[in-house]
Amino acid sequence: MNMRLACVVSAAIICSAFTAQAVPIDEVVPSARYSVSGVGSNRTAIAVKVDSQSRKVLIRYDDNARTEWVSSSRLLRSYEDSFSDDVGETALWGIGAAVLLCALTDGCGDETSSASSTSSSTNGFGIKVTNNCHKEISILIHYKDLSNDWNTKYWWNFDPYETNYLSSEDNKRLKTNNSIMYYYAVGDGYVWEGDAHSVKVGGNTYGLKKFEDSQGDTELTFTCSS
C-alpha cells in the first residue's frame, strides 16, 4: 500500500475510534458543560436539570443563555471533558494527529520512491547530452567517476537534434555522483570551449567549460544559431 494512503487510513481509524459519543442519561451531570448536536457546530451548553424518566435534560446555551429541554442523546462530551477523562485517550488523539500530519506532508513519503532515490544516488547518475544544433558535434568531457577519480573521455558524435546518454566503449553509461563536470565540444564552424580547466589529448590541449547540475542526471544541452 502507498505509505501516504496508509497514513491517512491510520489517522482516520485512530481518530474515529474516539469520536465524541452521546452521553447516557445516567451520566449527565448538572452544571457540566456538553456539546449539543443538531444546533450548528461548536455550540455548547450547561446541564441545568436532569429528568431521568423522560430522558431529557434542561440546558442553558453558553452563547445566548437560552434554556430548553433536549434529549440526552443530543448531548456530547465537550472537548475538555472527553480529553480529561483519560490520559491514554489524549495520547492516542495525539498519535492520530501526528499520523495525519505525516500523511499531509512529506513525512510519510512513499517507501518505493525513497528506496528508488537512495538507489539512484548509490549507483550514480547518468550524463545526458542534447544537440539542439543543426550541425553534428563532437564532445569531450572531464568528469568524476563513482570511484571519485577524474577521467577524461572523448569523442562522442551527436547528430543534429539528437539526445542520448554518454556511454563507454562497452556500451555502459557513464555514471557520476559529482555535480560538476567540464566539457569541450566542436561542430562545423562552432566551438564550445573555456578556461575553467584544460586537458591534453593526442598532443592537443583543450580548454574546457565548467558545467554544474545537482538535480539527478547531468543534462548538457548544446545550441547554435543557423
WOFENLIN-V248036 format. One record per pair of residues at least 12 apart in sequence whose C-alpha atoms are under 8 Angstrom apart, sorted by the first residue. I is the first residue (numbers start at 1). J is the second residue. If there is no record, write none. Layout:
I_J, I_J
This chain:
2_110, 2_111, 3_108, 3_109, 3_110, 3_111, 4_102, 4_103, 4_104, 4_108, 4_109, 4_110, 5_103, 7_99, 7_100, 7_102, 7_103, 7_108, 8_99, 8_100, 8_103, 10_96, 10_99, 10_100, 11_95, 11_96, 11_97, 11_99, 11_100, 12_96, 12_100, 14_92, 14_93, 14_95, 14_96, 15_92, 15_93, 15_96, 15_97, 18_89, 18_93, 20_76, 20_77, 20_78, 20_82, 21_76, 21_77, 22_72, 22_73, 22_74, 22_75, 22_76, 22_77, 23_72, 23_73, 23_74, 23_75, 23_76, 23_77, 24_72, 24_73, 25_50, 25_52, 25_55, 25_56, 25_72, 25_73, 26_52, 28_47, 28_50, 28_72, 29_47, 29_50, 30_46, 30_47, 30_48, 30_49, 30_50, 31_46, 31_47, 31_48, 32_46, 32_47, 33_45, 33_46, 33_47, 33_77, 33_78, 34_46, 34_47, 34_75, 34_76, 34_77, 34_78, 35_75, 35_76, 35_77, 35_78, 35_79, 36_74, 36_75, 36_76, 37_74, 37_75, 37_76, 38_74, 43_61, 43_62, 43_63, 44_61, 44_62, 44_63, 44_78, 45_59, 45_60, 45_61, 45_62, 46_59, 46_60, 46_61, 46_62, 47_59, 47_60, 48_60, 55_71, 55_72, 56_69, 56_70, 56_71, 56_72, 57_69, 57_70, 57_71, 57_72, 58_70, 121_177, 123_146, 123_175, 124_146, 124_175, 124_176, 124_177, 125_175, 125_176, 125_177, 125_216, 125_217, 125_218, 126_165, 126_166, 126_173, 126_174, 126_175, 126_176, 126_217, 126_218, 127_165, 127_166, 127_173, 127_174, 127_175, 127_176, 127_217, 127_218, 127_219, 127_220, 128_163, 128_164, 128_165, 128_166, 128_217, 128_218, 128_219, 128_220, 129_163, 129_164, 129_165, 129_166, 129_219, 129_220, 129_221, 129_222, 130_161, 130_162, 130_163, 130_164, 130_219, 130_220, 130_221, 130_222, 131_158, 131_159, 131_160, 131_161, 131_162, 131_163, 131_221, 131_222, 131_223, 132_160, 132_161, 132_162, 132_221, 132_222, 132_223, 132_224, 133_160, 133_161, 133_222, 133_223, 133_224, 133_225, 134_160, 134_161, 134_224, 134_226, 135_159, 135_160, 135_187, 135_188, 136_157, 136_158, 136_159, 136_160, 136_187, 136_188, 137_157, 137_158, 137_159, 137_160, 137_185, 137_186, 137_187, 137_188, 138_155, 138_156, 138_157, 138_158, 138_185, 138_186, 138_187, 139_154, 139_155, 139_156, 139_157, 139_183, 139_184, 139_185, 139_186, 140_152, 140_153, 140_154, 140_155, 140_156, 140_183, 140_184, 140_185, 141_153, 141_154, 141_181, 141_182, 141_183, 141_184, 142_181, 142_182, 142_183, 143_176, 143_178, 143_180, 143_181, 143_182, 144_176, 144_177, 144_178, 144_181, 145_174, 145_175, 145_176, 145_177, 145_178, 146_175, 146_176, 146_177, 152_199, 178_214, 179_212, 179_213, 179_214, 179_218, 180_210, 180_211, 180_212, 180_213, 181_210, 181_211, 181_212, 182_196, 182_197, 182_208, 182_209, 182_210, 182_211, 183_208, 183_209, 183_210, 183_211, 184_206, 184_207, 184_208, 184_209, 190_224, 192_208, 192_209, 193_206, 193_207, 193_208, 193_209, 194_207, 194_208, 194_209, 194_210, 195_207, 195_208, 195_209, 196_208, 196_209, 196_210, 197_209, 197_210
